[in-house]
Amino acid sequence: MTHPTEYRGWNVHYDNPPIPLRSMDWSATSPDYDVDCDSESCWVCAGQQVHAATYDELVNEIDAAIEEGAPTPTKDSRE
């Protein structure tokens, strides 16, 4: 079964690794997703990522993230 690689502007990825945890087989990143790194760590500075066990669940997660307009985490908010 082939699924789109994009939904509502989000990049969709399928990775079925050989582990028993299936809840993260599907992932999506928002169009504005960005990570920044320094010499000690990396952090999300823009955008969002969502994960799900199935494509249909992923679509629901993307829709919810868009509707919520959740603020994105920053380095300062992690401290």
Helices and strands as residue ranges (DSSP letters): E 6-7, E 10-14, E 26-29, E 34-37, E 42-46, E 49-52, H 55-68, H 75-78
